[in-house]
Amino acid sequence: MVKELPVTELNARLKKGDDNIVVIDVREPWEVSTASIAGTLNIPMNSVPSRLDDIPEEKEIAVLCHHGARSRRIAEFLSHNGFKNVYNITGGIAAWSRDVDPAVPNY
């Protein structure tokens, strides 16, 4: 089972400059251009299997999507492929827009 990371906790870690966590945004490029969190690594969901080498195994991985369903699937996939510290970002970018930064568009 994949651990959940609330957007408020992710925000606190990012604000502190925690460089041990990498946010992977698995949404499509058009979604990322609509609403995003600065500093994330965009790897669309269908590209993740072919881009595992782009994901640092030594870091904590937090996976983001629109509401949390795609990111949960990718987080589970990463866990099954040897990544140790993987989180699903609870509620996705929609929760980020609602609970952290209302300037991020909710689509």
WORA-V532647 format. One record per residue. N is the residue number from 1. RES is the residue in three letters. PHI is phi as a letter, one per 30 degrees, with the letter a starting at -180 (* if undefined). PSI is psi in radians with two decimals (NA if undefined). Layout:
BEGIN
n=N res=RES phi=PHI psi=PSI
n=N res=RES phi=PHI psi=PSI
END
This chain:
BEGIN
n=1 res=MET phi=* psi=2.35
n=2 res=VAL phi=d psi=2.45
n=3 res=LYS phi=d psi=2.64
n=4 res=GLU phi=c psi=2.49
n=5 res=LEU phi=b psi=1.94
n=6 res=PRO phi=d psi=2.60
n=7 res=VAL phi=d psi=-0.57
n=8 res=THR phi=d psi=-0.65
n=9 res=GLU phi=d psi=-0.72
n=10 res=LEU phi=e psi=-0.79
n=11 res=ASN phi=e psi=-0.78
n=12 res=ALA phi=d psi=-0.75
n=13 res=ARG phi=d psi=-0.74
n=14 res=LEU phi=d psi=-0.70
n=15 res=LYS phi=d psi=-0.58
n=16 res=LYS phi=d psi=-0.13
n=17 res=GLY phi=i psi=0.48
n=18 res=ASP phi=d psi=1.92
n=19 res=ASP phi=c psi=0.22
n=20 res=ASN phi=c psi=-0.01
n=21 res=ILE phi=b psi=2.40
n=22 res=VAL phi=c psi=2.24
n=23 res=VAL phi=c psi=2.12
n=24 res=ILE phi=c psi=2.06
n=25 res=ASP phi=c psi=1.99
n=26 res=VAL phi=c psi=0.21
n=27 res=ARG phi=d psi=2.92
n=28 res=GLU phi=d psi=2.69
n=29 res=PRO phi=e psi=-0.67
n=30 res=TRP phi=d psi=-0.57
n=31 res=GLU phi=d psi=-0.73
n=32 res=VAL phi=d psi=-0.67
n=33 res=SER phi=d psi=-0.38
n=34 res=THR phi=d psi=-0.76
n=35 res=ALA phi=a psi=2.26
n=36 res=SER phi=a psi=2.96
n=37 res=ILE phi=c psi=2.27
n=38 res=ALA phi=e psi=2.43
n=39 res=GLY phi=i psi=0.10
n=40 res=THR phi=d psi=2.77
n=41 res=LEU phi=c psi=2.01
n=42 res=ASN phi=c psi=2.00
n=43 res=ILE phi=b psi=1.75
n=44 res=PRO phi=e psi=2.54
n=45 res=MET phi=e psi=-0.86
n=46 res=ASN phi=d psi=-0.27
n=47 res=SER phi=c psi=-0.21
n=48 res=VAL phi=e psi=-0.85
n=49 res=PRO phi=e psi=-0.60
n=50 res=SER phi=d psi=-0.09
n=51 res=ARG phi=b psi=0.44
n=52 res=LEU phi=e psi=-0.56
n=53 res=ASP phi=d psi=-0.31
n=54 res=ASP phi=d psi=-0.14
n=55 res=ILE phi=c psi=2.09
n=56 res=PRO phi=d psi=2.02
n=57 res=GLU phi=d psi=-0.44
n=58 res=GLU phi=d psi=-0.13
n=59 res=LYS phi=c psi=2.86
n=60 res=GLU phi=d psi=2.44
n=61 res=ILE phi=c psi=2.16
n=62 res=ALA phi=c psi=2.13
n=63 res=VAL phi=c psi=2.30
n=64 res=LEU phi=b psi=2.45
n=65 res=CYS phi=b psi=-2.69
n=66 res=HIS phi=d psi=-0.94
n=67 res=HIS phi=b psi=-0.24
n=68 res=GLY phi=k psi=-0.11
n=69 res=ALA phi=d psi=-0.88
n=70 res=ARG phi=d psi=-0.73
n=71 res=SER phi=d psi=-0.62
n=72 res=ARG phi=d psi=-0.76
n=73 res=ARG phi=d psi=-0.74
n=74 res=ILE phi=d psi=-0.68
n=75 res=ALA phi=d psi=-0.74
n=76 res=GLU phi=d psi=-0.73
n=77 res=PHE phi=e psi=-0.80
n=78 res=LEU phi=d psi=-0.73
n=79 res=SER phi=d psi=-0.73
n=80 res=HIS phi=d psi=-0.22
n=81 res=ASN phi=c psi=0.47
n=82 res=GLY phi=j psi=-0.06
n=83 res=PHE phi=d psi=2.27
n=84 res=LYS phi=d psi=-0.76
n=85 res=ASN phi=c psi=1.49
n=86 res=VAL phi=c psi=2.37
n=87 res=TYR phi=b psi=2.59
n=88 res=ASN phi=c psi=2.27
n=89 res=ILE phi=d psi=1.94
n=90 res=THR phi=d psi=2.13
n=91 res=GLY phi=i psi=-0.14
n=92 res=GLY phi=i psi=-2.76
n=93 res=ILE phi=d psi=-0.46
n=94 res=ALA phi=d psi=-0.73
n=95 res=ALA phi=d psi=-0.66
n=96 res=TRP phi=e psi=-0.81
n=97 res=SER phi=d psi=-0.72
n=98 res=ARG phi=d psi=-0.76
n=99 res=ASP phi=c psi=-0.30
n=100 res=VAL phi=c psi=-0.95
n=101 res=ASP phi=b psi=1.62
n=102 res=PRO phi=d psi=-0.21
n=103 res=ALA phi=d psi=-0.33
n=104 res=VAL phi=d psi=2.11
n=105 res=PRO phi=d psi=2.48
n=106 res=ASN phi=c psi=2.05
n=107 res=TYR phi=c psi=NA
END
